[in-house]
Amino acid sequence: MSRHVLFVHAPIPGARFNSSIAALSAWLKAHGHTTALLVVPPDVAAEAARPLLRQARADVVAFSYMTCRAELVAELAAIARAELPAARLIAGGAHPTSYPRETLAALPLDAVCVGEGEAPLLSFVDNSEAPHPGLVRRGKDDPVARWWAMDVDALPDWDRALFGDVRNDGNRYERAVGVAFARGFCPYTCTFCGVDGYRRLNAPPRGAVTRLRSVERVLSEMEGARALLPDVAGFASWDEILPGSRRWQRAFMEGYRDRVGLPFACHLRVEQVTDDLVASLVIGGCDYVVIGVETGDEAYRKRFLDKGFDNASTLAAFERLHAAGIATFCSFMLGLPFETPQMLKKTVQLAREIAPTTLSWKYYTPERGTRLFGLLEEHDLVIDRWVDHPFGGEEAMVRLTHCTQRDLDVATAALRLIGPNDGEGRGTFAGPPSPALPALDLELRT
């Protein structure tokens, strides 16, 4: 029996596309169901969505959201329950996966999906009374277990048509059409990163940490997306870092050159940037790489952030990319726990020496579940209003112990002064201007 599923998307600013919803919608459609999408922008109150929820006439309403959107989603769920009393309600994503029983207690849901959701959600849509790994149902004694998609090549292409415009606001990487090369988790263990905390929470079994797709499967999805979407300017590897062995990466880049031939962007770690990888990137036409350096203090980076590369390796990595004609986006964090004025000077100096195409920095955001958050709690550095706050602030988001806000302001001013150093445009602050994307509106997409 075919059922109609309404996905509710409450994005953070600038993130109009949600790959999780796109993946789940594609899976449900492949199994005979229909889907629609309700987009509730950050500046829109939940009550404004009431007429559209009523209009949706959904059999199932599915919410996918982060902790920072939990309050809004709670309001939307209450409205959905009132307007669609016969519908079944389910929630998934980062927040419900992290707090499944708390989510069930707080929202008028019938179930929560934890972890990867294709099979659990399909089971719930087909028969909400049936147990399934990954489902925690109201009034049932379901364990908090996970389901893992082990055959990632069998998963359908993301349902990009559900969103229409799949570009996010931001840099060249964020505005490209994203395609996942793998399913799973980043192999690195940065203490501040929510992905590391999420991996430890989900405890994937051996073989499920990173499940790499075949080169053919990735390329075929790119070809399909290019045929579907208007004016595709380029693609990006929608992974925390570019995955795969050197052989896989070379095979992909050769295939991408021959079958796609558009600009390509990816995330890399400093340790990945070898001469061999750069040669592969050039073959594929990669023109944009994002690298997080975080701080100019080597000892702090290694001890507190679990990023063991030194500054010499960092400079060498950026030099390799620049020499190959690849633009770089380099990001730092300010307002780190225990940060000192000396550390800030090292950050400014390293940023100046790197001279990236685009230099970016933001205040460190404390995320629950990360190892660095535990350190904040231990030393009473948490400021509650900034926890799990992805929007960023214009001031330190943790209690400062070894520097002042004035020190951070001075460092910010110094970073803004960093400009081109070779007459070719590298080292600019903002990078080349991009046309503004259309504003995100409250809408029901069917």
C-alpha positions as CSV (number, residue, x, y, z in Angstrom):
1,M,0.0,0.0,0.0
2,S,1.4,3.3,-1.1
3,R,1.6,6.0,1.6
4,H,2.3,9.7,1.5
5,V,5.2,11.0,3.6
6,L,5.8,14.6,4.4
7,F,9.4,15.6,5.3
8,V,9.7,18.7,7.5
9,H,13.0,20.6,6.9
10,A,13.9,23.3,9.5
11,P,17.3,24.3,8.2
12,I,20.0,26.3,9.8
13,P,20.8,29.6,8.0
14,G,22.3,29.0,4.5
15,A,21.7,25.2,4.5
16,R,18.7,24.8,2.1
17,F,19.7,21.3,1.1
18,N,19.5,18.3,3.5
19,S,21.2,15.2,2.1
20,S,19.6,13.0,4.8
21,I,16.1,13.9,3.7
22,A,17.1,13.5,0.0
23,A,18.4,10.0,0.7
24,L,15.4,8.9,2.7
25,S,12.9,10.3,0.1
26,A,14.7,8.5,-2.7
27,W,14.5,5.2,-0.7
28,L,10.8,5.6,0.0
29,K,10.0,6.4,-3.6
30,A,12.0,3.4,-4.8
31,H,9.7,1.3,-2.6
32,G,6.4,2.7,-3.9
33,H,5.7,5.6,-1.6
34,T,5.3,9.3,-2.4
35,T,6.9,12.2,-0.6
36,A,6.6,16.0,-0.1
37,L,8.8,18.6,1.6
38,L,7.8,21.4,3.9
39,V,10.6,23.9,4.3
40,V,10.5,26.2,7.4
41,P,13.2,28.8,7.1
42,P,15.1,30.0,10.2
43,D,13.3,33.3,10.3
44,V,9.7,31.8,10.1
45,A,7.6,31.0,13.1
46,A,6.2,27.5,13.5
47,E,2.6,28.8,13.4
48,A,3.1,30.1,9.9
49,A,3.5,26.5,8.7
50,R,0.0,25.4,10.1
51,P,-1.9,25.9,6.8
52,L,0.7,24.0,4.8
53,L,0.8,21.1,7.3
54,R,-3.0,20.9,7.0
55,Q,-2.7,21.0,3.2
56,A,-0.1,18.3,3.0
57,R,-2.6,15.5,3.8
58,A,0.3,13.2,4.8
59,D,0.0,9.7,6.2
60,V,3.4,10.1,7.9
61,V,5.2,13.3,8.9
62,A,9.0,12.9,9.3
63,F,11.2,15.5,11.0
64,S,15.0,15.6,10.6
65,Y,16.9,18.2,12.7
66,M,19.8,19.3,14.8
67,T,19.7,20.3,18.4
68,C,19.7,24.0,17.6
69,R,16.3,23.5,15.9
70,A,14.8,21.3,18.6
71,E,12.6,24.1,20.0
72,L,11.1,25.0,16.6
73,V,10.6,21.3,15.7
74,A,8.7,20.7,19.0
75,E,6.3,23.5,18.0
76,L,5.9,22.1,14.5
77,A,5.3,18.6,15.8
78,A,2.5,19.8,18.1
79,I,0.9,21.6,15.1
80,A,1.2,18.5,12.9
81,R,-0.4,16.4,15.6
82,A,-3.3,18.8,15.8
83,E,-3.8,19.3,12.1
84,L,-3.1,15.7,11.0
85,P,-4.5,13.6,13.9
86,A,-4.5,10.4,11.8
87,A,-0.9,10.8,10.7
88,R,2.0,9.0,12.3
89,L,4.9,11.2,13.4
90,I,8.6,10.2,13.5
91,A,11.8,12.1,14.0
92,G,15.4,11.4,13.1
93,G,18.7,13.2,12.5
94,A,21.4,14.4,14.8
95,H,19.3,15.5,17.8
96,P,16.9,12.5,18.0
97,T,19.7,10.1,17.4
98,S,21.7,11.6,20.3
99,Y,18.7,11.9,22.6
100,P,16.1,9.3,21.5
101,R,14.1,8.7,24.7
102,E,14.3,12.4,25.7
103,T,12.9,13.3,22.2
104,L,10.0,10.8,22.6
105,A,9.2,12.3,26.0
106,A,9.3,15.9,24.8
107,L,7.5,15.6,21.4
108,P,4.1,14.1,20.4
109,L,5.9,11.5,18.2
110,D,5.0,7.9,17.5
111,A,8.7,6.9,17.0
112,V,12.3,8.1,16.8
113,C,14.8,6.8,14.2
114,V,18.4,6.5,15.5
115,G,21.3,6.4,13.1
116,E,21.0,5.6,9.4
117,G,17.3,5.6,8.5
118,E,16.5,4.0,5.1
119,A,15.3,0.6,6.4
120,P,13.9,1.8,9.7
121,L,11.8,4.5,8.1
122,L,10.5,2.2,5.4
123,S,9.5,-0.3,8.0
124,F,7.7,2.4,10.0
125,V,5.9,3.7,6.9
126,D,4.8,0.2,5.9
127,N,3.8,-0.9,9.4
128,S,4.3,1.4,12.4
129,E,3.6,-1.5,14.8
130,A,6.5,-3.6,13.6
131,P,9.8,-3.4,15.5
132,H,13.0,-2.8,13.5
133,P,16.6,-2.0,14.4
134,G,16.9,1.8,14.4
135,L,13.4,2.4,15.6
136,V,12.4,3.4,19.2
137,R,8.6,3.5,19.3
138,R,6.4,5.1,21.9
139,G,5.0,2.7,24.5
140,K,7.2,-0.2,23.3
141,D,10.3,-1.7,25.0
142,D,12.5,-1.1,21.9
143,P,16.3,-1.1,22.5
144,V,18.3,1.8,21.1
145,A,19.9,-0.2,18.3
146,R,21.3,0.8,14.9
147,W,20.8,-0.3,11.4
148,W,23.6,0.0,8.9
149,A,23.4,0.2,5.1
150,M,26.3,-2.1,4.2
151,D,25.7,-2.2,0.4
152,V,26.1,1.5,-0.3
153,D,26.1,1.0,-4.1
154,A,22.5,-0.3,-3.8
155,L,21.2,3.0,-2.3
156,P,19.4,5.2,-4.9
157,D,20.6,8.6,-6.0
158,W,19.6,11.4,-3.6
159,D,16.2,12.9,-4.4
160,R,17.4,16.3,-5.4
161,A,14.2,17.1,-7.3
162,L,12.4,17.3,-4.0
163,F,14.5,20.4,-3.1
164,G,14.8,22.0,-6.5
165,D,17.8,24.2,-5.7
166,V,20.4,22.1,-3.9
167,R,23.1,24.8,-3.5
168,N,23.9,26.0,0.0
169,D,25.1,29.5,0.8
170,G,28.8,29.9,1.4
171,N,32.0,29.2,-0.4
172,R,32.6,27.4,-3.7
173,Y,32.5,24.0,-2.0
174,E,29.2,24.7,-0.3
175,R,27.6,26.1,-3.5
176,A,28.6,23.0,-5.6
177,V,26.3,20.1,-6.1
178,G,27.3,17.6,-3.4
179,V,27.6,13.8,-3.9
180,A,28.6,11.5,-1.1
181,F,31.6,9.2,-2.0
182,A,31.1,7.1,1.1
183,R,28.7,6.3,3.9
184,G,29.9,6.5,7.5
185,F,32.3,8.6,9.5
186,C,35.5,10.6,9.1
187,P,38.5,8.4,10.1
188,Y,40.1,11.3,12.0
189,T,39.3,12.1,15.6
190,C,39.2,15.8,16.1
191,T,38.1,16.5,19.6
192,F,35.9,19.5,18.7
193,C,34.1,17.9,15.8
194,G,30.6,16.6,16.2
195,V,31.3,13.8,13.7
196,D,33.8,12.3,16.1
197,G,31.3,12.5,18.9
198,Y,28.6,11.1,16.7
199,R,30.8,8.1,15.7
200,R,31.5,7.3,19.3
201,L,27.8,7.5,20.2
202,N,26.8,5.2,17.3
203,A,29.7,2.8,17.8
204,P,29.7,1.4,14.2
205,P,30.9,-2.2,13.9
206,R,34.0,-3.1,12.0
207,G,33.4,-2.5,8.3
208,A,30.7,0.2,8.9
209,V,33.0,3.1,9.9
210,T,33.6,4.1,6.3
211,R,31.8,2.3,3.4
212,L,33.2,3.5,0.1
213,R,31.0,3.6,-3.0
214,S,32.4,2.3,-6.3
215,V,33.8,4.9,-8.7
216,E,31.2,3.9,-11.3
217,R,28.3,4.5,-8.8
218,V,29.6,8.0,-7.8
219,L,30.1,9.0,-11.4
220,S,26.7,7.8,-12.5
221,E,25.0,9.8,-9.7
222,M,26.9,12.9,-10.9
223,E,25.7,12.3,-14.4
224,G,22.2,11.9,-13.2
225,A,22.3,15.1,-11.2
226,R,23.8,17.0,-14.1
227,A,20.9,15.9,-16.3
228,L,18.3,16.8,-13.7
229,L,19.5,20.1,-12.4
230,P,19.8,23.4,-14.4
231,D,23.1,25.2,-14.7
232,V,25.4,22.8,-12.7
233,A,28.6,24.7,-12.2
234,G,30.5,22.0,-10.4
235,F,30.5,19.1,-8.0
236,A,31.9,18.5,-4.5
237,S,32.7,15.4,-2.5
238,W,30.1,15.7,0.3
239,D,32.3,13.9,2.8
240,E,34.1,15.2,5.9
241,I,37.3,14.5,4.0
242,L,38.0,13.1,0.6
243,P,37.8,9.3,1.2
244,G,39.3,6.3,-0.6
245,S,42.7,4.9,-1.4
246,R,45.1,6.6,-3.7
247,R,44.2,4.0,-6.4
248,W,40.4,4.8,-5.9
249,Q,41.0,8.5,-6.0
250,R,43.1,8.3,-9.2
251,A,40.4,6.2,-10.9
252,F,37.7,8.6,-9.8
253,M,39.6,11.7,-11.0
254,E,40.3,10.1,-14.4
255,G,36.6,9.1,-14.8
256,Y,35.4,12.5,-13.6
257,R,37.6,14.2,-16.2
258,D,36.3,12.0,-19.0
259,R,32.6,11.8,-18.0
260,V,31.8,15.0,-16.1
261,G,34.5,17.6,-16.8
262,L,33.3,20.3,-14.5
263,P,35.1,22.0,-11.6
264,F,35.5,19.8,-8.5
265,A,35.9,20.7,-4.8
266,C,36.6,18.7,-1.7
267,H,37.7,18.7,1.9
268,L,41.2,17.5,2.8
269,R,43.4,17.0,5.8
270,V,46.9,18.4,5.8
271,E,48.3,14.8,6.0
272,Q,46.5,13.9,2.8
273,V,48.1,16.5,0.6
274,T,50.9,14.5,-1.0
275,D,52.4,15.0,-4.5
276,D,50.6,11.9,-5.6
277,L,47.2,13.2,-4.5
278,V,47.7,16.6,-5.9
279,A,48.6,15.0,-9.3
280,S,45.3,13.1,-9.1
281,L,43.3,16.3,-8.3
282,V,44.8,18.0,-11.3
283,I,43.8,15.2,-13.5
284,G,40.2,15.5,-12.3
285,G,40.1,19.3,-12.7
286,C,39.8,19.9,-9.0
287,D,40.0,23.7,-8.5
288,Y,39.0,24.2,-4.9
289,V,40.1,22.5,-1.6
290,V,38.9,23.2,2.0
291,I,41.4,22.6,4.8
292,G,40.8,23.2,8.5
293,V,44.0,24.3,10.3
294,E,42.2,25.6,13.4
295,T,45.2,27.3,15.2
296,G,48.8,28.3,14.6
297,D,50.0,26.7,17.9
298,E,51.3,23.3,17.0
299,A,51.4,22.0,20.6
300,Y,47.9,23.1,21.3
301,R,46.6,21.7,18.0
302,K,48.1,18.3,18.9
303,R,47.2,18.1,22.6
304,F,43.7,19.6,22.7
305,L,42.4,19.2,19.1
306,D,43.9,15.8,18.2
307,K,45.4,17.3,15.0
308,G,49.0,16.2,15.0
309,F,50.3,17.9,11.9
310,D,52.9,20.6,12.4
311,N,53.1,24.0,10.8
312,A,55.9,23.0,8.3
313,S,53.6,20.3,6.9
314,T,50.7,22.7,6.8
315,L,52.7,25.2,4.7
316,A,54.0,22.5,2.4
317,A,50.5,21.2,1.8
318,F,49.2,24.7,0.8
319,E,52.3,25.3,-1.3
320,R,51.6,22.0,-3.2
321,L,48.0,23.0,-3.9
322,H,48.9,26.6,-4.9
323,A,51.7,25.4,-7.2
324,A,49.1,23.1,-9.0
325,G,46.7,26.1,-9.5
326,I,44.2,24.8,-7.0
327,A,42.4,27.5,-4.9
328,T,42.3,26.9,-1.2
329,F,39.9,27.8,1.6
330,C,41.7,27.8,5.0
331,S,39.8,27.9,8.3
332,F,40.9,28.8,11.8
333,M,39.0,28.9,15.2
334,L,39.3,31.7,17.7
335,G,38.1,31.6,21.3
336,L,39.4,28.1,22.0
337,P,39.6,27.0,25.6
338,F,42.7,28.1,27.4
339,E,43.7,30.3,24.4
340,T,46.5,32.8,25.1
341,P,47.6,36.0,23.3
342,Q,50.7,34.1,22.2
343,M,48.6,31.5,20.6
344,L,46.6,34.1,18.8
345,K,49.8,35.7,17.4
346,K,50.8,32.3,16.1
347,T,47.5,31.9,14.4
348,V,47.8,35.2,12.7
349,Q,51.4,34.5,11.6
350,L,50.6,31.1,10.2
351,A,47.6,32.5,8.3
352,R,49.9,35.1,6.8
353,E,52.4,32.5,5.8
354,I,49.8,30.2,4.2
355,A,48.3,33.0,2.2
356,P,45.2,30.9,1.1
357,T,42.9,32.0,-1.6
358,T,40.2,32.4,1.0
359,L,41.0,32.9,4.7
360,S,38.1,32.1,7.1
361,W,37.8,32.1,10.9
362,K,35.0,31.8,13.4
363,Y,34.6,31.4,17.1
364,Y,34.9,27.9,18.4
365,T,31.4,26.4,19.0
366,P,31.0,24.0,21.9
367,E,29.2,20.8,20.9
368,R,27.8,18.3,23.3
369,G,29.1,14.8,22.9
370,T,32.6,15.9,21.7
371,R,35.7,15.2,23.8
372,L,36.5,18.9,24.0
373,F,33.1,19.6,25.5
374,G,34.0,17.3,28.3
375,L,37.0,19.5,29.0
376,L,34.8,22.6,29.1
377,E,32.5,21.0,31.6
378,E,35.4,19.9,33.8
379,H,36.8,23.4,34.0
380,D,33.5,25.3,34.1
381,L,34.0,27.0,30.7
382,V,30.5,26.3,29.3
383,I,28.2,29.2,28.4
384,D,24.8,27.6,28.0
385,R,23.4,29.9,25.3
386,W,26.3,29.0,22.9
387,V,26.1,25.2,23.2
388,D,25.3,23.5,19.9
389,H,25.0,26.9,18.2
390,P,26.0,26.5,14.6
391,F,25.3,30.1,13.6
392,G,28.4,31.4,15.3
393,G,28.8,34.5,17.4
394,E,30.7,37.8,17.3
395,E,32.3,37.0,20.7
396,A,33.9,34.1,22.5
397,M,31.5,31.2,23.0
398,V,33.2,29.7,26.0
399,R,34.5,31.4,29.2
400,L,38.0,32.8,28.6
401,T,40.7,32.0,31.1
402,H,44.0,33.1,29.6
403,C,43.1,35.9,27.2
404,T,40.4,38.6,26.9
405,Q,37.8,39.4,24.3
406,R,40.0,42.4,23.5
407,D,42.8,40.0,22.5
408,L,40.4,38.1,20.2
409,D,39.3,41.4,18.6
410,V,42.9,42.4,18.0
411,A,43.6,39.0,16.3
412,T,40.4,39.4,14.2
413,A,41.6,42.8,13.0
414,A,45.0,41.4,12.1
415,L,43.5,38.5,10.2
416,R,41.4,41.0,8.2
417,L,44.5,42.7,7.1
418,I,45.9,39.6,5.4
419,G,45.7,40.1,1.6
420,P,47.3,39.0,-1.7
421,N,51.0,38.3,-1.5
422,D,52.0,37.4,-5.0
423,G,49.8,39.5,-7.4
424,E,47.8,36.5,-8.5
425,G,44.9,36.8,-6.1
426,R,45.9,34.3,-3.5
427,G,45.5,35.2,0.1
428,T,42.4,37.4,-0.4
429,F,40.1,37.6,2.5
430,A,36.7,36.8,0.9
431,G,37.7,35.1,-2.4
432,P,35.9,35.9,-5.6
433,P,32.3,37.2,-5.1
434,S,29.5,34.9,-5.8
435,P,26.0,35.9,-6.9
436,A,23.4,35.9,-4.1
437,L,21.2,32.8,-3.9
438,P,17.4,33.3,-3.8
439,A,16.0,33.7,-0.3
440,L,14.7,30.6,1.4
441,D,10.9,30.7,1.6
442,L,8.3,28.9,3.6
443,E,7.0,26.4,1.0
444,L,5.4,23.0,0.5
445,R,7.2,21.1,-2.3
446,T,5.4,18.1,-3.8
